[in-house]
Amino acid sequence: MPSILALMLALAAGDPLTPPPIVSGRVTMPADAGDQPVLVVVRDSARGISRSVTTRQGRFAIPVDRPGATRVAMTLDGRWAAEAAAVGSPALTLVRASEPRRRLSSAAWLARLPDTETRRKFVLDCTGCHQFDDSRALLNGAPRPASGWTEAVTRMLGYAGPRSNFPVISSWAEDPSVPEWLAAGVARPAAPPAPAPAVLPATVTEFDTPVASDLPHDLAIDSAGGVVVTGMMSHAMYRLDPESARFERIEIPVPRANPRAVELDRAGAWWVLLGAPGKVGRYDPTRKDWRFFDIGMYPHSIAVGGDGKVWFNGHFTRDPEQIGVIDPVSGKVSIHDLTPHPTMATIPGGPIPYEQRIGPDGRVWVSELQGNRIVEFDPRTGRSRAHVLPTSASGPRRFDIDDRGVLWIPAYSANTLVRFDPAAGAFAEYPLPVAGATPYIARFDRRSGAVWIGTSAADAAFRFDPRTRTFSMVPLPSQGSLTRHLVVDPRNGDVWLAYGASPARIPARIARIQVGGGS
């Protein structure tokens, strides 16, 4: 007989008009299953919602919206699993699955590659649009050979190489030795699994977006708790009402609008970057009207200053590298040059300006994804200077700034959270507890003082406590959940994430993490 994991679920039934019933239970782990967390998911496909908790040797409770939902419980490696109606039988037994219910994660595949600068360059160039999972690493069920990698790399260079119209891949990928290096790396045996990091008790709710193949690049929280989302591929904006789980579509009166970033000002207006059209739009949700500003460049990120001025950066500017600012009162758009990168300013591809944030003193900060620098700009003097990260090719991505002016930087390809104190000029690095996780975005929680990190490859979010210098993890139920953006609701501390891939591998989703629940 196969070994089993007994999971007893007691159901609190109720009238549909009363608060939703609760699926609750306790997990007992048999000795031969190992000490690993169990992910419990209730999925309502008709409404496009799932809720999950992760528990380790403890109780759990999940609200259920409809009797027609299904529940799935599995270990994080997917080797023990079962499925049943959410409201029905009071018992659910997990058995050893004939095939794992979860694929080997992208993080696990990346961890097979030798931990060198070459791996960091590969991660930086080849994992930002979609995960590096078995669909990439394998060909016909076996590790992809060098010839297969040659074809794949050549194809990707045509899409987004340094000489393309969207140059996010550096000239490193043009090196003819790359395919052999990749073939040898993915053929290496997997390292023994490391102990799972501490799991933060939390409930994760996922909402399917209206267009499954969309790319919800950025999101923001409005004063009523609605979630404003950029539909980068559907060329529209959306507002999610968390209570009804309904999305409202807001059209953008610009052909192929390509919205990729959004921030709200103090009046509640939406400031939206339109990538391909080279515009910034301001949407008034009360009057339901748009105003547009031509900025003359393909932008990446947007930031609204305390004075109401709106900053943006040129994603592919390099000689010179540029940021700009809009005065909403006069409508004037001003452009500023930044200090040039010493080696990348004049080569194809360039440093790739990325995130942009404004410090409490009004200084504007920009990360360089390929340039490995953080650049500060002082609007009072018009001067800029750069700070080089301590690890080469570390890929500083979407960082944040806390109330003291300290930067928290996800070093994407170095798999570290980096703390930079401008006053002291000092860096500190904190490795993530999952190898190959690839931290994409960090946001500071002003309520708790913690830093939240969304990842590209781990199918998880992490919370870092600066006081204890420790990480805790929240597993996400959807594999392929490449998290590009997250925000912390200042009213209640809920964390909202936007994830999806290009091309789409899973339906694009918005997720909410509510700390508490689980085990």
Protein Blocks (a to p, Z undefined) as FASTA:
>chain_A
ZZddddddddddddfkbccddddddddddfklopaddddddddfknopacddddehiadd
dddfbfkbccddddfkopaccdddfblcfbdcddddfbdfbdcdfklmmmmpccdfklmm
mmmmmmmmbccdfklmpgghiacdfklmmmmmmmmmmmmpmkbmblfbcfklmpmklmmm
mmmmmmpccdddddddddddddddddddfblkbccfbacddfkopacdddfknopacddd
fklopacddddfbehklpabdcddfkopacdddfklopacdddfklopacdddehiacfb
dcddfkopacdddfkbcbdcddddddfknopacdddddddfklmmgghijopabdcddfk
opacdddfklopacdddfknopacddddfbghklpabddddfkopacdddfknopacddd
fknopacddddfbehklpabdcddfknopacdddfklopacdddfklopacddddfbghi
acfbdcddfknopacddddddddfbdcddddddeeejZZ
